[in-house]
Each structure stands twice: as C-alpha cells, then as structure tokens.
Amino acid sequence: MKIWVDADACPVVIKDILFRAAERTRIETTLVANQAIHIPPSRYIKMVQVSQGFDVADDEIMKRLEAGDLVITSDIPLAAEAIEKGGHALSPRGELYTANNIKGRLNMRDFMETMRSSGINTGGPPVLNQKGRQAFANHLDIILVNNTKTR
C-alpha cells in the first residue's frame, strides 16, 4: 500500500497527521501538487510537483495508483476513480469514501455544481475542526491497521 495525497488543498494539520503515520508505519506517502510543498526529511515521504492545470495532479495520482493504495482527497470524482481502480479514498475531513457511498456523493456534488452555476450561493465547507481531524485520524488508523494485517 502507498498513500497518495491530493496536496494542493489538503490542510497542514492533515499533512502533519500523514507525516507521522508514514514514519510510524513505514508506508510510502507521496504528496502531489502543482506547487512546491514543504515535507519533512524522510525516506517514506515524497513530493511530486506537477504542472499547473485542471486535474493535472489528479491525473498524476491516477497514473501511479495501484489497487489497495489510499488516496487522500476532497475531490469526489478523484475518489470515485480511485475506488473504481481498487483503491481506498479518504477525505481530509475524515469521510471514508466507499463503493457504497461514492455514487450518492457524486450526485450531490453535481447537484451543488448546478446550483452554483445558476447563481445560487451554496457557501463553502465549514472550517476543519477537532472533530474532523479526529475522524480523519481514526479512519486513517483503521485503513493502516487493516493494511498491516494483509502484508
């Protein structure tokens, strides 16, 4: 298993959780972004900078993703692609995307996009709070523990 992070919009606090998890579990964790992101020195943490452009980072993640890998993203279409390819997907807010819930999440995303394009202000997501950070850490631990059992 490898961890792929859609890093451009990933909160710093979530990256810090991932950095600690990578060291603790010795799982390769790669941040993919279209800008340089500071990472700690580690043999398990890498950064891949891609060119600017729509979905360039997503495309790079999907090119490298293998079945069983984990993608950290708030991008629902990317999460859906990862699941379709046999991977796992987890949002920085701690929502575990699964084959059972991803279609509903895609439908809601498309509905909200339609609302926004018609001029309705739908607001943004709430600030990432302690509950969201804890949900992320808990789901990450579950995925990593399940991975170590299958190694």
C-alpha positions as CSV (number, residue, x, y, z in Angstrom):
1,M,0.0,0.0,0.0
2,K,1.0,3.6,-0.8
3,I,-0.6,6.8,0.2
4,W,-1.3,9.4,-2.4
5,V,-2.2,12.9,-1.2
6,D,-4.1,15.4,-3.4
7,A,-2.0,18.0,-1.6
8,D,-2.9,21.4,-3.1
9,A,-5.9,21.9,-0.9
10,C,-5.0,19.5,1.9
11,P,-4.9,21.2,5.3
12,V,-1.5,21.5,7.0
13,V,-2.8,19.7,10.1
14,I,-3.9,16.7,8.0
15,K,-0.5,16.6,6.3
16,D,1.1,16.5,9.7
17,I,-1.0,13.5,10.7
18,L,0.0,11.8,7.5
19,F,3.7,12.6,8.0
20,R,3.6,11.0,11.5
21,A,1.7,8.0,10.1
22,A,4.2,7.5,7.3
23,E,7.0,7.4,9.8
24,R,5.2,5.1,12.2
25,T,4.0,2.6,9.6
26,R,6.8,3.0,7.1
27,I,4.3,3.4,4.3
28,E,5.4,5.5,1.3
29,T,3.4,8.7,1.3
30,T,3.5,11.0,-1.7
31,L,2.1,14.5,-1.9
32,V,1.1,15.5,-5.4
33,A,0.6,19.2,-6.1
34,N,1.1,21.9,-8.7
35,Q,3.2,23.9,-6.3
36,A,6.2,23.1,-4.1
37,I,5.1,21.8,-0.7
38,H,7.5,21.5,2.3
39,I,7.9,18.0,3.5
40,P,10.0,16.7,6.4
41,P,13.1,14.8,5.6
42,S,12.1,11.1,5.5
43,R,12.6,8.0,3.4
44,Y,8.8,7.5,3.4
45,I,7.6,10.9,2.4
46,K,7.9,12.3,-1.1
47,M,6.6,15.3,-3.0
48,V,5.8,15.3,-6.7
49,Q,5.2,18.7,-8.3
50,V,3.1,18.7,-11.5
51,S,2.4,21.5,-13.9
52,Q,-0.4,23.9,-13.5
53,G,-3.7,22.9,-15.0
54,F,-7.1,21.5,-14.3
55,D,-6.9,17.9,-12.8
56,V,-3.2,17.6,-13.6
57,A,-2.5,16.4,-10.0
58,D,-5.5,14.1,-10.1
59,D,-4.3,12.6,-13.4
60,E,-0.8,12.0,-11.9
61,I,-2.2,10.3,-8.9
62,M,-4.4,8.0,-11.0
63,K,-1.5,7.2,-13.3
64,R,0.5,5.9,-10.3
65,L,-2.3,4.4,-8.2
66,E,-2.4,0.7,-7.7
67,A,-5.1,-1.5,-6.2
68,G,-5.0,-1.3,-2.4
69,D,-3.4,2.2,-2.4
70,L,-5.0,5.0,-0.4
71,V,-5.9,8.5,-1.8
72,I,-6.4,11.5,0.5
73,T,-8.6,13.9,-1.3
74,S,-11.7,16.1,-1.0
75,D,-12.2,15.8,-4.8
76,I,-15.1,13.4,-5.2
77,P,-14.5,12.5,-8.8
78,L,-10.9,11.6,-7.9
79,A,-12.1,9.5,-5.0
80,A,-14.6,7.7,-7.3
81,E,-11.8,6.9,-9.8
82,A,-9.6,5.6,-7.0
83,I,-12.3,3.3,-5.8
84,E,-13.1,2.1,-9.3
85,K,-9.4,1.2,-9.7
86,G,-9.4,-0.8,-6.4
87,G,-8.0,1.8,-4.1
88,H,-9.3,3.4,-1.0
89,A,-10.3,7.1,-0.6
90,L,-10.5,9.3,2.5
91,S,-11.3,13.0,2.7
92,P,-9.2,15.3,4.9
93,R,-12.4,15.8,6.9
94,G,-12.5,12.1,7.8
95,E,-15.1,10.9,5.4
96,L,-14.3,7.4,4.1
97,Y,-15.5,7.1,0.5
98,T,-16.6,3.6,-0.4
99,A,-18.2,1.8,-3.3
100,N,-21.5,2.1,-1.4
101,N,-21.5,5.9,-0.8
102,I,-19.5,7.4,-3.7
103,K,-22.3,7.5,-6.3
104,G,-24.5,9.4,-3.9
105,R,-21.6,11.8,-3.1
106,L,-21.1,12.3,-6.9
107,N,-24.8,13.0,-7.4
108,M,-24.8,15.6,-4.6
109,R,-21.6,17.2,-5.9
110,D,-23.2,17.5,-9.4
111,F,-26.4,18.9,-7.9
112,M,-24.4,21.6,-5.9
113,E,-22.4,22.4,-9.0
114,T,-25.7,23.0,-10.9
115,M,-26.9,25.2,-8.1
116,R,-23.7,27.3,-8.1
117,S,-23.7,27.7,-11.9
118,S,-27.3,29.0,-11.8
119,G,-26.1,31.8,-9.4
120,I,-27.1,30.3,-6.1
121,N,-24.5,30.9,-3.3
122,T,-24.1,27.5,-1.6
123,G,-21.3,28.6,0.7
124,G,-18.2,26.6,1.3
125,P,-17.4,23.8,3.6
126,P,-17.1,24.6,7.3
127,V,-13.7,25.1,8.9
128,L,-11.9,21.9,9.7
129,N,-12.4,21.4,13.4
130,Q,-11.1,19.0,16.0
131,K,-14.0,16.5,15.3
132,G,-13.0,16.4,11.6
133,R,-9.3,15.9,12.4
134,Q,-10.1,13.1,14.8
135,A,-12.4,11.4,12.3
136,F,-9.6,11.6,9.7
137,A,-7.0,10.2,12.1
138,N,-9.4,7.4,13.2
139,H,-10.2,6.3,9.6
140,L,-6.6,6.5,8.6
141,D,-5.6,4.3,11.5
142,I,-8.3,1.7,10.6
143,I,-7.0,1.6,7.0
144,L,-3.4,1.3,8.0
145,V,-4.1,-1.4,10.6
146,N,-6.0,-3.4,8.0
147,N,-3.1,-3.0,5.6
148,T,-0.6,-4.3,8.1
149,K,-2.7,-7.3,8.7
150,T,-2.7,-8.2,5.0
151,R,1.1,-7.6,4.5
